[in-house]
Amino acid sequence: MSFQIQKIESQKQIEAFHKLPERLYQNSEWYRPPFRFEVENIFNRKKNERFEKGGECERFLVYYKDHAVGRFALFTDPEKDERYDPKLGGIGFIEMENRIGIAEHMIGFAKEWHKERGYTGFRGPINFGENDTFWGVLINGFHDHNVYGMLYHHEYYERLIESTSPEKFDDLYMYQLDLSQPMPERLVKITERLKSKDSIEIRPIDKKNLERDGELIRKIYNRAFSNQVIQEREEEFIGISQETIRQMIKKLKPVLMPETSPIAFVDREPASFLVSVPDLHEISAQTNGKLKWWQMTKVIGFKSRAHKFRPLAFGTDPRFRGRGLEALVFIEGFRWTKKHYPNLKMLEGGFVSEKNWIMRRSLEALGCKIAKTYRVYKWMVD
């Protein structure tokens, strides 16, 4: 087959970029589109700080006989890429028809693109932005909806990608917890013991002081993930900026559920947290990924209608590890969630690397089970 690749430069091509997955998944029972504006913000120089930090990103359409049959984005992000030896660029937002040779054509193009920029390898599918959304290709868990921030893929994607002879870079697990099941008694006892201590305080995120609490969470998160027991995970971490937190607050404030998001303090110092949001893909499925002003009514009251929610971030300051604070924020968040949002039936989150055995062990001790697996690959430039 003869494929042609064109760089996306016009509004018409941007529309084709979004129309392709609509067509590919039109008969899928499980696919839910991400919001277009969230995807577009990733490619917007004014809204994605990775550009300011020296990053470069271009996206492309793959044509066959004048029809768009594939798409992908390529990027370099020096601050992140140079943490690998050799440094690794990225490919993401891959969508494609089930056609022989299409993946080889995309990856061949990606190799030349990275080679021209002095790179000897790249990884993907990943995101040109935060690493908690739009990462990996789904390889397990096809009979369930993709939760907010995650993508759905046809089963043939794995086969087509692996036909390009990549190396496996990482597997990432999404965990689920059925809220109808009881919490492990051992962890409940730990929680009650901690709550009885005068030095321990736990409260929900305060929606009236989100900037303050956002900064507390940012500090815990950056300390937690820059000092990990898993050295390989620590090397990949660059920290969350104040601007990133500011944008997250602006985006998530209308749907933030305070009682699902506890912050724990030790001697009044912020020590541990859990932040969750409802599965906004339940809305995007109704609006085909769009959110125009006349569709905003679907957001109103959504917190009381959502069935699934996703923990976006979870961390403990290294100074306070080993005290059971992880159990405290999880168990209390679980209790508050059941009380204030009885409509919520399922937690789905984690997005945990297979390498991060400590986090995996913690989630499994809480009763969470692996529901989906996303894989990231690595290609070396010949």
C-alpha positions in Angstrom: 0.0 0.0 0.0 1.1 3.6 -0.7 0.7 5.9 2.3 1.3 9.6 2.4 2.0 11.6 5.5 1.0 15.3 5.8 1.8 17.6 8.7 -1.3 19.2 10.2 -1.4 22.9 9.6 -5.0 23.8 8.8 -8.2 23.8 10.7 -9.6 21.4 8.2 -6.8 19.0 9.0 -7.4 19.4 12.8 -11.0 18.5 12.2 -9.8 15.4 10.3 -7.5 14.6 13.3 -10.6 14.3 15.5 -12.9 12.8 13.0 -10.7 9.8 12.4 -11.3 8.1 15.8 -14.9 9.0 15.6 -15.1 6.9 12.5 -12.9 4.1 13.7 -14.9 3.6 16.9 -18.4 4.4 15.7 -19.5 0.8 16.3 -17.6 0.3 19.5 -19.7 -0.4 22.6 -16.9 0.7 24.9 -15.1 3.7 23.3 -15.6 7.1 24.9 -13.9 10.1 23.3 -11.7 12.5 25.2 -12.9 16.1 25.2 -11.6 17.9 22.1 -10.6 21.0 24.0 -8.4 19.0 26.3 -6.6 17.4 23.4 -6.3 20.7 21.6 -4.8 22.4 24.7 -1.9 20.0 24.5 -1.0 21.3 21.1 -1.6 25.0 22.0 1.6 26.9 22.6 -0.3 29.3 24.9 -1.8 26.6 27.1 1.0 23.9 27.3 4.1 25.0 29.2 6.1 22.2 27.7 6.6 24.6 24.7 8.0 27.2 27.0 10.5 24.7 28.3 11.9 24.0 24.9 9.6 21.3 23.7 8.6 20.8 20.1 5.5 19.1 18.9 4.1 18.4 15.4 1.1 16.2 14.4 0.4 14.4 11.2 -2.3 12.6 9.2 -1.7 9.5 7.2 -3.5 9.3 3.9 -4.3 6.4 1.6 -6.0 7.4 -1.7 -6.9 10.8 -0.4 -8.6 9.4 2.7 -7.2 9.9 6.3 -6.5 6.4 7.6 -4.1 7.3 10.4 -2.8 10.0 12.7 0.0 10.6 15.2 2.0 13.3 17.0 5.7 13.6 17.4 7.5 15.6 20.1 10.7 16.4 21.9 10.7 17.6 25.5 14.4 18.2 26.6 13.6 18.5 30.3 12.0 15.0 30.2 13.9 13.4 27.3 17.4 13.9 28.7 16.6 11.9 31.8 17.1 8.8 29.7 20.4 7.5 28.4 20.2 7.9 25.5 17.7 10.6 25.5 14.3 9.6 24.1 11.7 11.6 22.2 8.1 10.7 21.9 5.2 9.6 19.7 1.5 9.8 20.8 -2.1 10.1 19.8 -1.8 7.2 17.5 -5.0 6.1 15.7 -5.1 3.9 12.6 -7.2 1.7 10.4 -6.4 -2.0 10.4 -4.2 -1.9 7.4 -1.0 -3.8 6.6 2.1 -1.5 6.6 0.4 1.6 8.2 2.3 1.3 11.5 5.6 0.6 9.8 5.1 3.8 7.7 4.3 5.9 10.8 7.2 4.6 12.8 9.6 4.9 9.8 8.6 8.6 9.5 9.0 9.1 13.3 12.5 7.6 13.2 13.6 10.1 10.5 11.9 13.0 12.3 13.8 12.2 15.6 17.0 11.5 13.7 16.9 15.0 12.2 16.7 16.4 15.7 19.7 14.5 17.0 17.7 11.7 18.8 18.6 8.1 18.7 15.3 6.8 20.1 11.8 7.6 21.1 9.0 6.1 23.3 5.3 5.9 23.0 2.4 6.2 22.8 2.9 9.0 25.3 1.5 12.5 25.9 3.2 15.8 25.2 2.2 17.0 28.6 1.4 15.4 32.0 2.0 11.7 32.4 -1.3 10.9 34.0 -3.4 11.2 30.8 -3.3 9.9 27.2 -0.4 7.4 27.8 0.0 4.0 26.4 -1.9 1.7 24.0 -4.6 -0.5 25.6 -3.5 -4.2 25.5 -5.9 -5.6 28.1 -9.3 -4.6 29.5 -11.2 -4.1 26.2 -14.7 -4.9 27.6 -15.0 -1.7 29.7 -15.2 2.0 29.1 -12.0 4.1 29.1 -12.1 6.3 32.2 -11.4 10.0 32.2 -8.0 10.9 30.9 -7.4 7.5 29.3 -7.9 6.3 25.7 -9.5 3.2 24.3 -8.0 1.3 21.4 -9.0 -1.6 19.1 -7.3 -4.9 19.9 -5.5 -4.8 16.5 -3.4 -1.8 17.6 -1.1 -4.0 19.7 -0.5 -6.3 16.7 0.2 -3.5 14.3 2.5 -1.6 16.6 4.5 -4.8 17.5 4.9 -5.4 13.8 7.4 -2.5 13.8 9.7 -4.5 16.2 9.7 -2.1 19.2 11.1 -2.9 22.6 8.6 -2.9 25.6 9.3 0.3 27.6 6.7 -0.1 30.4 3.3 -1.6 31.3 1.0 0.7 33.2 -2.0 -0.7 35.2 -5.4 0.9 35.9 -6.9 -0.5 39.1 -10.6 -0.8 40.0 -12.3 -1.0 43.3 -16.0 -1.9 43.7 -17.3 0.5 46.4 -19.9 -2.0 47.6 -17.2 -4.2 49.1 -16.0 -3.7 52.7 -12.6 -2.2 53.4 -9.9 -4.5 54.8 -10.3 -4.7 58.6 -6.6 -4.3 59.2 -6.5 -1.0 57.4 -9.6 0.2 59.1 -7.9 -0.4 62.5 -4.9 1.6 61.3 -7.1 4.4 60.3 -8.9 4.6 63.6 -5.7 4.5 65.5 -4.3 7.4 63.5 -7.5 9.5 63.8 -7.2 9.2 67.6 -3.9 11.0 67.7 -3.8 14.7 68.4 -0.9 15.2 66.0 -2.9 13.8 63.0 -5.6 15.8 61.1 -7.5 14.9 58.0 -9.9 17.0 56.0 -11.4 17.2 52.5 -10.0 19.6 50.0 -11.5 23.1 50.6 -13.2 24.3 47.4 -13.2 27.9 48.8 -9.4 27.7 49.1 -8.4 25.7 46.1 -5.2 27.6 45.3 -4.0 27.2 48.9 -4.8 23.5 49.0 -3.4 23.0 45.4 -0.1 24.4 46.5 -0.1 22.1 49.6 -0.7 19.1 47.3 1.9 20.2 44.8 4.6 20.3 47.6 3.6 16.8 48.9 3.5 15.4 45.4 6.9 16.8 44.3 8.6 15.6 47.5 7.0 12.2 47.3 7.9 11.5 43.7 11.4 13.0 43.7 12.3 10.7 46.6 11.0 7.2 45.7 12.1 3.8 46.8 12.0 2.7 43.1 15.0 4.5 41.7 13.9 3.9 38.1 10.7 5.8 38.8 12.5 8.7 40.5 14.7 9.3 37.4 11.6 10.0 35.3 10.1 12.6 37.6 10.5 16.4 36.9 8.0 17.8 39.3 4.7 19.7 38.9 4.9 23.4 38.4 2.7 26.0 40.0 1.3 26.8 36.5 0.3 23.2 36.0 -1.6 23.2 39.3 -3.2 26.5 38.4 -4.5 25.1 35.1 -5.7 21.9 36.8 -7.7 23.9 39.4 -9.3 26.0 36.7 -10.3 22.9 34.7 -11.5 20.7 37.5 -13.0 23.1 40.0 -16.6 22.7 38.6 -16.5 18.9 39.0 -14.2 18.5 42.0 -15.7 16.3 44.7 -14.1 17.5 48.0 -15.1 14.4 50.0 -13.3 12.1 47.6 -10.1 14.1 48.0 -8.6 14.1 51.6 -5.5 15.8 52.8 -3.7 14.5 55.9 -1.5 16.6 58.2 1.0 15.6 60.8 1.7 18.3 63.4 -0.1 20.7 61.0 2.3 19.9 58.2 0.8 18.6 54.9 1.8 15.0 54.8 -0.4 12.9 52.5 -3.3 13.3 50.0 -5.6 11.8 47.4 -7.3 13.8 44.6 -10.2 12.3 42.6 -12.6 13.5 39.9 -15.8 11.9 38.5 -15.4 10.1 35.2 -16.1 13.0 32.9 -16.1 10.6 29.9 -19.6 9.8 30.9 -20.3 13.4 29.7 -18.0 13.2 26.6 -19.8 10.1 25.5 -23.0 12.1 25.3 -21.5 15.1 23.5 -19.1 13.3 21.2 -16.1 14.8 22.9 -17.4 18.4 22.5 -18.4 20.8 25.3 -20.0 23.9 23.9 -21.8 26.5 26.0 -25.2 24.9 25.4 -23.9 21.6 26.6 -22.6 22.9 29.9 -25.9 21.9 31.5 -24.7 18.4 31.4 -21.9 19.4 33.9 -24.4 20.8 36.4 -25.2 18.2 39.0 -23.0 15.6 37.2 -21.3 14.8 40.5 -24.5 13.3 41.8 -25.1 11.3 38.6 -21.6 9.9 37.9 -21.1 6.2 38.4 -17.3 6.0 38.3 -14.6 8.2 39.6 -10.8 8.4 39.0 -8.1 9.2 41.6 -5.7 11.5 39.7 -2.9 11.7 42.2 -1.9 10.0 45.5 1.2 10.7 47.5 2.9 10.9 50.9 5.8 13.2 51.9 8.8 10.9 52.5 9.3 12.4 56.0 6.0 10.8 57.0 6.2 7.4 55.3 5.7 4.2 57.3 3.0 5.7 59.6 0.0 4.4 57.8 -1.1 7.7 56.3 -1.8 6.1 52.9 -4.4 3.9 54.5 -5.8 6.9 56.4 -6.4 9.0 53.3 -7.7 6.1 51.3 -10.1 4.7 53.9 -11.4 8.1 55.0 -11.8 9.1 51.3 -13.7 5.8 50.7 -16.0 6.5 53.7 -16.7 10.1 52.7 -17.3 9.1 49.1 -19.9 6.5 50.0 -21.7 8.9 52.4 -21.7 12.0 50.1 -21.9 10.4 46.7 -23.9 7.2 46.9 -24.3 7.3 43.1 -20.6 6.4 42.7 -20.2 2.6 42.3 -16.6 2.1 41.1 -13.2 3.7 41.6 -10.8 3.4 38.7 -7.3 4.8 38.8 -3.8 4.1 39.7 -2.1 4.2 36.3 0.8 2.5 38.1 4.0 1.3 36.4 4.7 -2.4 36.6 8.1 -1.3 38.1 6.4 0.4 41.0 5.8 -2.6 43.1 5.4 -0.6 46.3 2.3 1.3 44.9 0.9 -1.8 43.4 1.2 -3.7 46.6 -0.5 -0.8 48.5 -3.4 -0.7 46.1 -3.9 -4.5 46.1 -3.8 -4.4 49.9 -6.8 -2.0 49.7 -8.7 -4.5 47.6 -8.0 -2.9 44.2 -7.7 -5.2 41.2 -6.0 -4.6 37.8 -8.7 -3.8 35.3 -6.7 -2.5 32.3 -3.2 -2.6 31.0 -1.6 0.1 28.8 1.7 -0.5 27.2 4.4 2.0 26.2 7.1 1.0 23.6 10.5 2.2 22.7 12.1 2.4 19.2 15.7 3.1 18.4 16.6 5.1 15.3 18.7 3.0 12.9 
